[in-house]
Amino acid sequence: MITKYGIGVVIRFLFITAVITLLSFLFIDNLIIRGTILFILFTAGIFVFNFFRDPNRSVPRNEALVISPADGKVVLIKDYFEPEYLQQEGIQVSIFMSPLNVHVNRFPISGIVEYFKHIPGKYMVAFNDKSSELNERTHIGIADDKGYKLLFKQIAGTVARRIVADLNVGQRAERGDRFGMIKFGSRVDVIVPKGTEILVSLNENVRAGETILARYPKIIQGKS
């Protein structure tokens, strides 16, 4: 399945491919040159369709879990004071998304979107820790029905120049639901409050909507 966020790109690619293929058969007699052109188009097509794929995922049902909002590799776990939304000490888990990963992003918890901000910036390599503060990014804060809050960031990388965040402040978020993507290699930071139990480790590969990143603190789990 192709994500709705990439349908326009796929249609334009198919149109351009069809035009170039037709012109190559009409005006290029050299079989080597024509074959090279068609091979390049075929290879580019594999990349485009692979990048915009959107597989279904089995979302964990436990409401006390934080799931990964992105596919990729965990490149950083650290203590972090979050001054913007949580306004308290927390733990940051950073996920690097290579161009070969699925790039559709999903909500890590259910709740209300209380905070959203788009910040223009640079396009440093996404696995650089400074990219969290310097690159173009969105900041999204969600609070669930028990009062648990987290902030996560979509961060553009060197190649990624387009962040899609199809959401609004005040809307309901459901754990595992799709809400956007970052195009062509990027990073997602998830910042949870202190006391949250982190269940992933460095260099672990995670899957959006499926991998459990963390478990709520017991004091939050016990609230009705």
N, C-alpha and C positions, 0 to 999 in steps of 0.2 A: 504494500500500500504506500502511496505517495502522500506526504503531508500536504494539507491545504495551503500551508505557508510557502510551498515550493511549486505549486501547480503552474503559476504564471511563468516561472523560470523554465520549467520543463516544456511548456507549450512553445515558448520562444526558441528554445534550443531545437526542438523537433522541426519547427518551421525553417530555421536557418540551415539545419542539416539537410532537409529536403531540397532546399534551393541549391545548396552547394553540390549535393549529389547529382541533381539534374544538370547543372552547368558543367560538371566534370564529364558527364557522359556526352554532352552536346559539343564541347569545345576542346576536350583533352583526349588525344588519340594515344598518347604514351601510356601503356598499361602500368608501368612502374609508378609513374607520377600519380595516376588516377588511384592506383591501389594504395599508395601512401596516404593520399588525402582521405580515402574511405577508412583506412585503418585509424588515422588520427580521430576522425569523427566517431568511430565505433568506441575507441578508448575513452574519449571525452564523454560519450553517452553513458558508459558504465559508471564513470565517476559521478556524473550528475544524478543518475537514478539511485546510485548507492547513497549519495549524500542526503537526498531528500526522502529516503525511505522512512516509514513510520510504523514499525511493528507493534502489534498488540502486546500488552504486558499484564502479568498477574499481580495485582496490587494487594499487598498485605492488608488484612481487615482490622487488625488491632489499632484502636484509636490512639494508643499511647506511643506510637512509633513515628519517627521521622524517616521518610524514605528519600532516596536520592532524586534530585530534580533533573539530573543529567547523566548521560553515559560518559564513561571515561575512566581515568586513573586518579586515585587520591594522591595528590602531590604535597599536601601540607595539612598538618593538624597542629594547632597551637592555641594557647590562651590568648584572648583578645578582648580588650575593652571596647564595646560597641556604643559610641556616643550619640548615634543618630536616631535610632528607633528603640532598641532595647534599653539603652542608657544604663548599662550595667556590665559587669564582667561576664564574659562568655567564652565559648570555644569555637574556633573557626575550622571548618573542614573545606578544603579546596579541591576541586575536581577539574583536571585538564582534559579537554575534549579535542582529540586530534581530528583532522579532516576525514578520517575513515570511520569515526564514531557516528552513531545516530545523533542528530543535533536537535531533535524535538525536546523541549523542556516541559516538565510536569510539576505540579504543586507538591511540595514535600509533606504538608499537613493539610487537614481540613480546617476551615475557619473563615474569617472575614479579612479581606485585603484592607488593611488600615493605612498602609503607607506605600507610595509609589513615587519614584523620582528617576528621571533620565538625566545622566550627566555626560556631556561631551568630554572628549579627552584624547589621549594618544592611542597608538596601536603597537605597544610593546609586545614582545612574545608573551603568550598568555601564561606560561609556566613560571615566569618571573614574578616573585611575590609582590613587587612594586606595582604590577599591573592592576592589583585590587584597588589602588588609590589613584592611579594616573591614567588608566585607559578609559575609553568610552564604556559606559556601563549603565545598567538600571539597578536600582535598589528596591526591593519588594518586601514589605513587612506584613506578616499574617498573625492574627490572634485567634486561637480556637475557643470553643465554648467553655473550657475549664480555666481560661486565662493564660494558657501557655502561649508564648510568643517566640517567633524567630524572624531573622532577616536573611534574605539571600540575594546574591548579586549575579546578574548576567554580565559577563565581561568580554568585550571584543578583544581579539588577538591581532597578530600582525597581518594575517590574511583576512580575517573576519572584519567586514565593514558594515554589517547590517544586523542590528538586534531587533527581533520581533517580540513584543510583549503585549499580547492581546488581552488586556485586563484593565479594570478601573477600580479606584478606591471605593470601597463600600460593597463590592460584589462578593458573592459567596465562592470560596475556593474549595474544591473537593480533592482530597489526597489522591494523587495519581492521574488527575485530569490534565490534559494538554493545555498549555496556555501560550506557547510561543516557541522561539528557537533563536539560535545565534548562527549565522551563516559562515561556514568555511573556517573552522578551527577556533577554539575559544576556551573559556573557563567559567566555572560557576563556584562561588563561595557561599557556604551555608554557615551562618553564625547562630548558635543556640546558647541559651542561658547556662551559666555555671550550674553544675549538679546534673546536667543531662549526661547520660551514659553513652559514650561514643562506642559504636559497635563495628567500626571499620578500622583498618590500619593503613599505614603508608604503603603506596605502590599497589594497593588493591584495586582491581577493576570493578566498577559498579555500573548498574543499569538503571536508567530513569524509570520511576514508577514501580520498581521491583526490589532493588537492593535496600536493606534496612541500614540507614546511617547511624541512628541513635534511638535511645529510649528515654521517654520523659522521666524527670525526677520522681521518686516515689510519692512525695508530697502532692504533686500534681496528679499522679495516677489515682490517688485516693479520693480526689474530689468528685462529687456527683454532678 
